[in-house]
Amino acid sequence: MNNPVIECILSRSSSKYYDPSATLSDDQISELVRIGTAAPTSFHMQNWRFIAVRSTEAKARLSPIAWSQPAITDAAVTFIICGQLADSSVIPDRLAPLVEAGIMPANMVPEWEIPARDLYMEFPQRQRDEAVRSGAIGATAMMYAARSLGLGSTPMIGFDAEAVSREFALTKDEVPVMLLSVGAERPGNWAQKPRRPVADVLDFV
């Protein structure tokens, strides 16, 4: 299928080997996050934050609490993907730009805020589930963006969540969903690994 988006998805693989001399500029890092934040979130809450660990000092702080994985020190940047607990009170502020742009009528805002409050306010597990969903979807968008820009990426769940939260000053409503290293690859990385057949994972009903 000759489609650049689909080819990007089908050719992406987690990178093991990075060029440690290669860097990314502030603008390049910001652009990856901008693309990531185009991903969907429940009720447009945009409940995420991205910490770009790129200095030698910051990498040295992260590495020992993340199993000393080589990507953390070798890749240009490792993002701490922070999902924020779902909080319906932020919805009016998050929807305000839509109202100002004429996309959404102002009287529709409560129609989003009230059901979101009912869905999340009394349900801590749902709040946390939404934090993880939002962070994971945003990180996925960043991985494909990196691939399309000729960069490698590595999502990682091997880290001490409490230590990462403490060392990098996450707030009490933030969940460290994953680490995502991004940088220029060096030779030796695998192509995408074969997946299970669609027939094994798809049911038609």
C-alpha positions in Angstrom: 0.0 0.0 0.0 1.7 3.1 -1.2 0.7 5.5 1.6 3.4 7.4 3.5 1.5 7.4 6.8 0.8 3.6 6.6 4.3 2.9 5.6 5.6 4.9 8.6 3.4 2.8 10.9 4.3 -0.5 9.3 8.1 0.2 9.3 8.5 1.6 12.8 10.4 -0.6 15.3 11.7 0.2 18.8 15.3 1.3 18.5 18.1 -0.3 20.5 21.1 1.6 19.2 21.5 5.3 19.0 24.2 7.7 17.9 25.2 9.3 21.3 26.8 12.2 19.5 23.6 13.3 17.7 21.4 15.9 19.4 18.0 17.5 18.8 17.3 21.2 19.0 14.8 22.8 21.3 12.6 23.4 18.2 12.8 19.7 17.1 11.9 18.5 20.6 9.1 21.0 20.9 7.7 19.9 17.5 7.6 16.3 18.6 5.5 17.3 21.6 3.3 19.6 19.5 2.5 16.6 17.3 1.9 14.4 20.3 -0.6 16.9 21.7 -2.6 16.6 18.5 -3.7 13.2 19.7 -7.2 12.8 21.2 -8.1 13.1 24.9 -11.3 12.5 26.7 -13.5 15.6 26.7 -10.5 17.5 25.3 -8.9 17.6 28.7 -5.4 17.3 27.3 -4.3 15.8 30.6 -0.6 15.3 30.0 2.8 16.8 30.5 6.1 15.9 28.8 9.5 16.2 30.5 12.4 16.3 28.0 15.4 14.7 29.7 18.3 15.7 27.4 21.1 17.2 29.5 24.0 14.9 30.7 23.1 15.8 34.2 19.4 14.9 33.9 20.2 11.7 32.0 22.5 10.7 34.9 19.6 11.3 37.3 17.2 9.2 35.2 19.4 6.3 34.2 19.8 4.5 37.6 16.1 4.7 38.4 15.3 3.3 34.9 17.3 0.1 34.9 20.3 1.9 33.3 18.8 1.3 29.9 21.3 2.5 27.2 18.8 4.5 25.3 18.5 6.9 28.1 22.1 8.0 27.9 22.6 7.4 24.2 19.5 8.9 22.6 19.2 12.6 22.1 16.2 12.9 24.5 14.1 10.8 26.7 10.6 12.1 27.4 9.0 11.3 30.7 5.4 10.9 29.5 3.2 12.2 32.4 -0.5 11.5 32.3 -2.6 13.7 34.6 -5.6 12.3 36.6 -8.8 13.1 34.8 -10.3 16.3 36.3 -13.5 17.6 34.9 -12.9 21.1 36.4 -10.3 21.9 33.8 -12.8 21.4 30.9 -14.1 25.0 30.7 -10.5 26.3 30.3 -9.6 23.7 27.8 -12.7 24.3 25.7 -12.4 28.1 25.8 -10.2 28.2 22.7 -12.8 26.2 20.8 -15.5 28.6 21.8 -13.3 31.6 20.9 -12.6 30.1 17.5 -16.3 29.6 16.8 -15.9 25.8 16.7 -18.1 25.2 19.8 -21.0 27.2 21.0 -20.5 28.4 24.6 -23.7 26.8 25.8 -22.3 23.4 24.9 -19.4 23.6 27.4 -21.6 22.4 30.4 -22.8 19.5 28.2 -19.2 18.3 28.3 -18.2 19.2 31.8 -21.2 17.7 33.6 -21.0 14.2 32.2 -17.2 14.2 32.6 -17.7 15.1 36.3 -20.1 12.3 36.7 -17.8 9.9 34.9 -14.6 10.7 36.8 -15.1 12.6 40.1 -16.0 9.7 42.4 -13.9 7.1 40.6 -10.2 7.3 41.2 -9.4 4.2 39.1 -11.1 5.8 36.1 -9.1 9.0 36.7 -5.9 7.0 36.6 -7.0 4.9 33.6 -7.6 8.1 31.7 -4.2 9.5 32.6 -2.5 6.3 31.3 -4.7 6.3 28.1 -3.9 10.0 27.3 -0.2 9.6 27.9 0.0 6.5 25.9 -1.9 7.9 22.9 0.2 11.0 22.9 3.4 9.0 23.1 2.3 6.9 20.2 1.8 9.9 18.0 5.3 11.1 18.9 6.8 7.7 18.0 5.3 7.8 14.5 6.2 11.5 14.1 9.8 10.5 15.0 9.8 7.8 12.5 8.5 10.1 9.8 11.4 12.5 10.6 14.0 9.7 10.2 14.5 9.3 14.0 14.4 6.2 16.1 12.3 5.9 19.3 12.1 3.5 22.2 9.1 3.3 24.6 10.1 2.0 28.0 8.2 0.8 31.1 11.3 -0.3 33.0 11.6 2.3 35.7 10.9 3.0 39.3 7.7 5.1 39.1 8.0 6.5 42.6 11.6 7.4 42.1 11.0 9.1 38.8 8.1 11.0 40.3 10.2 12.2 43.2 13.4 12.9 41.2 11.6 14.9 38.5 9.0 16.6 40.7 5.9 15.1 39.3 2.8 16.5 41.0 0.4 14.2 43.0 -2.0 14.1 40.1 0.6 13.0 37.6 1.3 9.4 36.6 4.6 8.5 34.9 3.1 6.5 32.0 6.3 5.6 30.2 9.7 6.8 29.1 10.2 7.5 25.4 13.7 7.9 24.0 14.1 9.6 20.6 17.2 10.2 18.6 19.3 9.4 15.6 19.8 5.7 15.1 23.1 4.0 14.4 23.4 0.7 12.4 22.3 -2.6 14.0 18.6 -1.9 14.8 16.1 -4.5 13.8 13.3 -4.1 11.3 9.8 -4.3 12.6 9.1 -7.7 14.2 6.4 -9.9 12.6 3.0 -9.6 14.3 0.4 -12.1 15.1 -2.0 -12.9 12.2 -5.0 -10.6 12.0 -7.2 -13.7 12.0 -6.0 -14.4 15.6 -6.8 -11.0 17.0 -9.9 -9.9 15.1 -13.5 -11.0 15.7 -16.4 -9.9 13.5 -19.8 -9.7 15.3 
